[in-house]
């Protein structure tokens, strides 16, 4: 996923790092993590503690491993050493977004845009963060800045489309996504959005747009999933199931592919196949609460009340107010705990 930092505030952030004792910094640097790549960078930092790129690389690795606090610390330190490196701002903004600190992400990108007022990737990142924060007017003002620099920026038109879509302006959203793919026919997400918007207005062109997305990126699970949802709405359940199977052949860890196929098998009264799909969902994602409830429903339909009871109980342990599981458990004679 996932959007003007005052100068004094920015300085204050890094002043905290400057005030850390050297002993504390050394401990943080050399403490083994069990991750060879991170530990190798820590060893390099011990030898070259003023190298901004080493901190940025280690911050990126912490981020990949969900170590958000350590990632933020390292990226702030990288920016202290090299405050104008745009990529460091971008990565720090990504960490803040995924760590549910979106306002700090916005401040980070606003500062980056001040430092790089004509750098298109930075302005695109800023307008994306503004869009995530539902600041649609500001996002579109940033897009206007981009198009003044380069009127042929496909991603700018894509972001126009995303803003118009969220604002409920379907016509201008479609026109913007159309402009995006005219400039860059390989922009998969724009084709997907065109398909979804045309499907919403019952346009027969929707299928073609989904097919274009898949043509550009045949194994893209988002594109395949979007067309599967379209086929489901058109009552082509077999076609949708085939696409979900295609997704899971390419990506066996894509849990929603199994789960959605299971739902469609339930609609077809193919309870054995449904049960198998929900079972696969839970093998990939043991915390997928709905999969427990729907596997229980499939077990009920197969005349396996004890299996259903066990799954309903598990769903309720994870989500005590889950009504579907409560009702199901009552049907099979169990009691909520």
C-alpha positions in Angstrom: 0.0 0.0 0.0 0.3 2.9 2.7 -0.1 10.0 2.6 5.3 21.6 4.6 6.8 19.8 7.4 7.8 22.9 9.4 11.5 23.2 9.5 11.7 23.4 13.3 9.6 20.2 13.7 11.8 18.4 11.2 14.9 19.5 13.0 13.4 18.5 16.3 12.9 14.9 15.1 16.5 14.6 14.3 17.7 16.5 17.4 16.4 13.4 19.3 18.7 11.2 17.3 21.6 13.6 18.0 20.9 13.5 21.7 21.0 9.7 21.9 24.1 8.5 23.7 26.8 6.9 21.6 26.6 3.8 23.8 22.8 3.5 23.1 23.4 3.9 19.4 26.1 1.3 19.4 23.9 -1.2 21.2 21.0 -0.6 18.7 23.5 -1.0 15.8 25.1 -4.2 16.9 22.2 -6.1 18.6 21.8 -9.3 16.5 18.4 -9.7 14.9 18.7 -13.2 13.4 18.3 -11.7 10.0 21.7 -12.0 8.2 21.1 -9.1 5.8 20.2 -6.7 8.7 23.0 -7.9 10.8 25.5 -7.5 8.0 24.4 -3.9 7.5 24.7 -3.3 11.2 28.3 -4.4 11.1 28.9 -2.1 8.2 27.3 0.8 10.0 29.7 0.2 13.0 32.6 0.8 10.6 31.0 3.6 8.7 28.4 5.3 10.9 28.1 8.4 8.7 26.9 6.5 5.6 23.3 7.5 5.0 22.8 4.8 2.4 23.6 2.0 4.9 20.9 3.3 7.3 18.4 3.6 4.4 19.1 0.0 3.3 18.7 -1.3 6.8 15.6 0.7 7.3 14.2 -0.8 4.1 14.9 -4.3 5.5 13.3 -3.5 8.8 10.3 -2.3 6.9 10.1 -5.5 4.9 10.1 -7.4 8.2 7.5 -5.3 9.9 10.0 -3.6 12.2 8.4 -0.2 11.7 9.9 1.6 14.7 13.4 0.5 13.7 12.7 1.4 10.1 11.6 4.9 11.0 14.6 5.4 13.2 17.0 4.4 10.5 15.3 6.4 7.7 15.3 9.5 9.9 19.0 9.0 10.5 19.6 8.6 6.8 17.8 11.9 6.2 19.8 13.5 9.0 22.9 12.6 7.0 21.5 13.3 3.6 18.4 15.4 3.9 17.7 15.9 0.2 17.7 12.3 -1.0 14.2 12.0 -2.4 14.1 8.2 -2.2 14.6 8.3 1.6 11.5 10.6 2.0 9.5 8.2 -0.2 10.4 5.1 1.8 9.8 6.9 5.1 6.4 7.9 3.9 5.6 4.3 2.9 6.6 3.2 6.4 4.4 5.8 8.0 1.5 4.8 5.9 1.8 1.1 6.7 2.3 2.0 10.4 -1.0 4.0 10.4 0.7 7.4 10.8 -0.6 8.9 7.6 -0.3 12.5 8.7 3.4 12.0 9.2 3.6 10.5 5.7 1.9 13.6 4.3 4.4 15.9 6.2 7.3 13.8 4.9 6.2 14.1 1.3 5.3 17.8 1.6 8.9 18.4 2.7 10.2 16.3 -0.2 8.2 18.3 -2.6 9.6 21.5 -1.2 13.1 20.1 -1.7 12.3 18.8 -5.2 9.5 21.0 -6.6 9.9 19.7 -10.2 10.7 16.0 -9.5 7.7 14.1 -11.0 8.0 10.9 -9.0 8.0 12.9 -5.8 5.0 15.0 -6.8 3.2 11.8 -7.8 3.9 10.3 -4.4 2.6 13.5 -2.7 -0.6 13.4 -4.7 -1.0 9.7 -3.9 -0.7 10.4 -0.1 -3.1 13.4 -0.4 -5.5 11.0 -2.2 -5.2 8.4 0.6 -6.0 11.1 3.1 -9.1 12.1 1.1 -7.6 15.5 0.3 -8.9 15.3 -3.2 -8.7 19.0 -4.0 -5.0 19.2 -2.8 -4.2 16.0 -4.7 -5.6 17.4 -7.9 -3.7 20.6 -7.4 -0.5 18.6 -7.2 -1.5 16.7 -10.4 -1.8 20.1 -12.1 1.7 20.9 -11.0 2.9 17.6 -12.6 1.1 18.2 -15.9 2.6 21.7 -16.1 6.1 20.1 -16.0 5.2 17.2 -18.3 1.7 17.1 -19.9 2.3 13.5 -21.1 2.6 12.0 -17.6 0.3 8.9 -17.7 0.4 8.4 -14.0 -0.9 11.9 -13.4 -4.0 11.2 -15.4 -4.4 7.9 -13.5 -4.4 9.8 -10.3 -6.9 12.3 -11.7 -9.1 9.2 -12.4 -8.7 7.9 -8.8 -9.7 11.2 -7.4 -12.7 11.7 -9.6 -13.7 8.1 -8.9 -13.7 8.7 -5.2 -15.6 11.9 -5.6 -18.3 10.1 -7.6 -17.6 11.8 -10.9 -17.8 8.7 -13.1 -17.6 10.5 -16.5 -14.4 12.4 -15.6 -12.9 9.4 -14.0 -13.4 7.3 -17.1 -12.0 10.1 -19.3 -9.0 10.4 -17.0 -8.2 6.7 -17.0 -8.7 6.6 -20.8 -6.2 9.4 -21.2 -3.8 7.4 -18.9 -3.9 4.3 -21.1 -3.6 6.2 -24.3 -0.3 7.6 -23.0 0.7 4.3 -21.4 -1.1 1.2 -22.7 0.7 -1.0 -20.1 -0.9 0.8 -17.1 -2.7 -2.3 -15.7 -4.5 -0.5 -12.9 -6.0 2.1 -15.2 -7.5 -0.8 -17.4 -8.9 -2.4 -14.2 -10.5 0.8 -13.1 -12.0 1.4 -16.6 -13.5 -2.1 -16.4 -15.0 -1.5 -13.0 -16.4 1.8 -13.9 -17.9 0.5 -17.1 -19.3 -2.5 -15.3 -21.0 -0.1 -12.8 -22.8 1.7 -15.6 -23.7 -1.7 -17.3 -21.5 -1.0 -20.3 -20.7 -3.9 -22.6 -17.2 -2.5 -22.9 -16.3 -3.6 -19.4 -15.1 -7.1 -20.4 -12.7 -5.7 -23.0 -11.1 -3.4 -20.4 -10.6 -6.3 -17.9 -9.1 -8.4 -20.8 -6.7 -5.6 -21.6 -5.5 -5.5 -18.0 -4.9 -9.3 -18.1 -3.2 -9.0 -21.5 -0.8 -6.5 -20.1 0.0 -8.6 -17.0 -1.4 -12.1 -17.4 -0.6 -13.3 -13.9 -1.6 -10.1 -12.1 -4.0 -11.4 -9.3 -5.7 -8.0 -9.0 -6.6 -8.0 -12.7 -7.8 -11.6 -12.6 -9.7 -11.0 -9.4 -11.4 -7.9 -10.9 -12.6 -9.9 -13.9 -13.7 -12.8 -11.7 -15.9 -10.3 -9.8 -17.3 -9.0 -13.1 -18.1 -12.5 -14.2 -19.8 -13.3 -10.9 -22.0 -10.2 -11.3 -22.9 -11.5 -14.8 -23.8 -14.9 -13.2 -20.9 -16.6 -15.0 -19.9 -18.5 -11.9 -18.0 -21.2 -13.7 -15.9 -18.6 -15.5 -15.2 -16.8 -12.2 -14.1 -20.0 -10.5 -11.8 -20.7 -13.4 -10.2 -17.3 -12.9 -9.8 -17.8 -9.2 -8.1 -21.2 -9.9 -5.8 -19.4 -12.4 -4.9 -16.9 -9.7 -4.0 -19.6 -7.2 -2.0 -21.6 -9.7 0.1 -18.5 -10.2 0.1 -17.5 -6.5 -0.7 -20.4 -4.1 -0.6 -17.9 -1.2 -3.5 -15.7 -2.5 -6.0 -16.5 0.1 -9.0 -14.6 -1.4 -8.8 -16.7 -4.5 -9.6 -19.9 -2.5 -12.2 -18.1 -0.4 -14.1 -16.5 -3.2 -14.1 -19.8 -5.2 -15.5 -21.4 -2.1 -18.4 -18.9 -2.0 -19.2 -19.6 -5.6 -19.2 -23.3 -5.1 -21.6 -22.7 -2.2 -23.9 -20.9 -4.6 -23.7 -23.9 -7.0 -24.5 -26.3 -4.1 -21.1 -27.9 -4.7 -20.4 -28.3 -1.0 -17.5 -30.7 -1.2 -15.6 -28.3 -3.5 -16.6 -25.4 -1.3 -15.3 -27.1 1.8 -12.0 -27.8 0.1 -11.6 -24.2 -1.0 -12.3 -22.9 2.5 -9.9 -25.5 3.9 -7.2 -24.2 1.5 -7.9 -20.7 2.6 -7.2 -21.6 6.2 -4.1 -23.5 5.3 -2.7 -20.3 3.8 -4.2 -17.9 6.4 -5.2 -19.6 9.7 -6.6 -16.3 11.0 -9.1 -15.9 8.2 -12.2 -15.7 10.4 -14.9 -15.9 7.6 -13.2 -19.0 6.2 -13.9 -20.8 9.5 -17.6 -19.8 9.4 -18.1 -20.7 5.8 -16.2 -24.0 6.1 -18.7 -24.7 9.0 -21.6 -23.8 6.6 -20.2 -26.2 4.0 -19.7 -28.9 6.7 -23.4 -28.4 7.8 -24.5 -28.9 4.3 -22.5 -32.1 4.1 -24.1 -33.5 7.2 -21.0 -33.0 9.5 -22.4 -31.1 12.5 -19.4 -31.8 14.7 -17.0 -30.3 12.2 -19.3 -27.4 11.8 -19.6 -26.9 15.5 -15.8 -26.8 15.9 -15.4 -24.2 13.1 -18.2 -22.0 14.4 -16.6 -22.1 17.8 -13.2 -21.2 16.4 -14.7 -18.2 14.5 -16.4 -17.0 17.7 -13.2 -17.3 19.7 -11.6 -14.9 17.2 -14.7 -12.7 16.7 -17.2 -13.1 19.6 -19.9 -10.9 17.9 -19.9 -12.7 14.6 -23.6 -13.2 14.0 -23.2 -15.7 11.2 -21.2 -17.9 13.4 -23.5 -17.4 16.4 -26.5 -18.5 14.3 -24.7 -21.4 12.9 -23.5 -22.6 16.2 -27.1 -22.5 17.5 -28.2 -24.6 14.6 -25.7 -27.4 15.3 -26.5 -27.4 19.0 -23.5 -25.7 20.4 -23.1 -22.9 22.8 -21.1 -19.7 22.5 -18.3 -19.5 25.1 
